[in-house]
Amino acid sequence: MVTRGPTDTESDTMKDAGDISPPLARALSQRGYDTLTPVQVAMCDPALENSDLLVSSRTGSGKTVAFGLALAPTLIGADEKVAPGRIVRGLVVAPTRELALQVKTELDWLYADTGARIATCVGGMNMRSEMRALSAGADIVVGTPGRLRDHIERGSLRIDALRGAVLDEADEMLDLGFREDLEFILGAANPDRRTLLFSATMPHGVVSLAERFQRGAVRIATEDARTAHADIDYKIMPVQPNQRENAVINTLLHFDAERSIVFCGTREGVRHLASRLANRGFAVVALSGELSQDERTNALAAMRDGRARVCVATDVAARGIDLKNLDLVIHADLPSNPETLLHRSGRTGRAGRSGTCVVIAPQHRRGSAQRLLSRARVSASLMPPPTQESLLALERERLLGEVFPLAEPGTDEAETVAALVEQHSPEALAAAFLRLRAQNHPAPELVDAFVPPPPKASLGERPMARFESGVWFRLSIGRDRGADPRWLLPIICKAGGITRSQVGSIRILPEATLFEISGDAAEAYATAISGPSHLDRGVTIVRHDGDLFEDMDRRGPSRPARPAKSGRRPRKDLGHAGDAQGAKSKTHGPKAPRKKGQPFAAAKPGKRQGPKPTRHGP
């Protein structure tokens, strides 16, 4: 497998994008495309026209247009048309109904000038209508794995002359359990076809599928993993466990996004949270697997036309949906793995737009949330939950910003305005306006201000800061070397010639320790440690100039190494079969003889009865 990295596709102008089929170039121009995304540019490389491709590109990077461009040399003839006939030439497999229908919509305008007939085969739709469309002739078929397999088994869809197959969101399809269906579809297709796999992540399942069904595939990564989701501002919000839903409400009010999506872990969670948001006055819709296709379609239509501004959804139900101008993603329930986190968050920050992703982390699961973000290779800033006071102040600022630019009353309003001003004072009119606005605006909920968890005395922790003007220093001994405040404190005092009372908080990190020195002794301490050192070789103390809270948030809670328990049973020496020295040895001394009349002990369950086999030593 040949691999091409992100530096291979830096150009993003249509002029430099390579050879684009003329009818597709006209469609892009009519659509207002001046530039292409990196993945779209990569698909226009003439060197890849006949190659199988394994493409890694994140959600929202324009993959639909990308594989439409990639298929063009395979499907379009010299006359710039798709050759007429009753043979299916292109196949696109998508994980969900919504994504399949979106793909069909995109390909309709992209291939409009080629004469291509595009049909869909998706679950939840009328199968007879799909069969009629297939029998009438379809050049490109877009569908979901289960429905496509049904048509192939019934004989209504033949792909033995297929020229190109695309698996969109391959990782999601494997997560949803479609591996068997995908293997069946690819196994029934023309073996000489081109196969293009697009995936936001590259787990082992996707790679193994590519190795089995692709030939000499070129692997393309259109962006460095370290820059993935760089246009999404991640925030972690620690809250009290019983205030999680209140935090979701206040977060929606704080950002006041045009469109938002809130993710829950279960269908019941979606129903409950959507009901509560509706009761609080939010224009909200719910998406979960229990909805019918018509209900899902109506919910998405409400989000697109502005009748709803908040969508509460499960992971599976929201996969593949594309909502324009979706600026906020809230994880009400923590995702189960980094891939799910990235797929959820990828609903925002699409097509060059920036977005915000807020991870609601109950206090007892804050460590899990931080580890999840770390494994996903994204950095998140700490955001305290918005309180009622902060939201009221923010609403006041927004209100003043909206009121002052208002124009003078129009001719049809002037008479009524004059009558109101004559009958009421300006203060009374402004108060009435505020009350009317408040009736149509959700009220903030009570959320406690974020307070870091108290230090654990059993672990030797002290408060985050003991001195108002304390200065922090860094010692190059951390948890990885068994750091403990009980023996670190003498080292700290001896290094700078100070007393214990001048040492404040001590925070132990994985590879270092931060400690606080009182302000009146800090300068003298800094001078002392800059001179000849009394520390062991390789141990240093320097002044800490970083952000303490950010450093603590990134490195996790401080905790010294757990001391070994005394009297622990020695580890058993497990050797190879037949090795006498590796046999289980008993350390309890000789066994007491059985007393006369005492019954034999019952055999333990699972123990072999009868004489022991002869052991042959070396």
GIWO-V831822 format. One line per field, one symbol per residue. ss: DSSP state (A for helix, B for strand, O for the rest). phi: phi as a letter, one per 40 degrees, with the letter a starting at -180 (. if undefined). Layout:
ss = ???
phi = ???
//
This chain:
ss = OBBBOAAAAOOOBOOOOOOOOAAAAAAAAAOOOOBOOAAAAAAOOAAAOOOOBBBBOOOOOOAAAAAAAAAAAAABOOOOOBOOOOOOOBBBBBOOAAAAAAAAAAAAAAOAAAOOOBBBBOOOOOAAAAAAAAAAOOOBBBBBAAAAAAAAAAOOOOOOOOOBBBBOOAAAAAAOOOAAAAAAAAAAOOOOOBBBBBBOOOOAAAAAAAAAAOOOOBBBBOOOAAAOOOOBBBBBBBBOAAAAAAAAAAAAAAAOOOOBBBBOOOAAAAAAAAAAAAAOOOOBBBBOOOOOAAAAAAAAAAAAAOOOOBBBBOAAAAOOOOOOOOOBBBBOOOOOOAAAAAAAAOOOOOOOOOBBBBBBBBAAAAAAAAAAAAAOOOOBBBOOOOOAAAAAAAAAAAAAAAAAOOOOOOAAAAAAAAAAAAAOOAAAAAAAAAAAAAAOOOOOOOOOOOOOOOOOAAAOOOOOOOOOOOBBBBBOOOAAAOOOAAAAAAAAAAAAOOOAAABBBBBBOOOOBBBBBOAAAAAAAAAAAAOOOOOOOOOOBBBOOOOAAAAAAAAOOOOOOOOOOOOOOOOOOOOOOOOAAAOOOOOOOOOOOOOOOOOOOOOOOOOOOOOOOOOOOO
phi = .cbbccccbccbccccchcbddcccccccccgccbbcdcccccccdcbdbbcbbbbacdgcgcccccccccdccbccccgbcdcibbcbbbbbbcbcccccccccccdccbdccgcbbbbbbcgbccccccccccchbcbbbacdccccdccccgcbbbcbcbabbbcfcccccccgcdccccccccccdccccbbbbacbbccccccccccbbbfcccbbcacdcbcgccbccbbbcbcdcbccccccccccccfccabbbbbcbccccdccccccccchccbbbbacccccccccccccccccgcbbbbbacdccccgcbbcfcbbbbccbcccacccdccdcccbgbfgccabbbbcbddcbcccccccccccgbbbccbccccdccccccccccccccccccccdcccbdcccccccccbcdcccccccccccccbbcccccbcccbddcccccbgcbddabbcbcbcbbbcbbccbgdadcbcdccccccbgbbcccbccbbcbdbabcbbbddcbccccccccccdcbcccgbbbbccbccccccccccgccacccccccgcccccccbccgccccccbcbbgcccccccgcccccccdgcccgcccccbcc
//
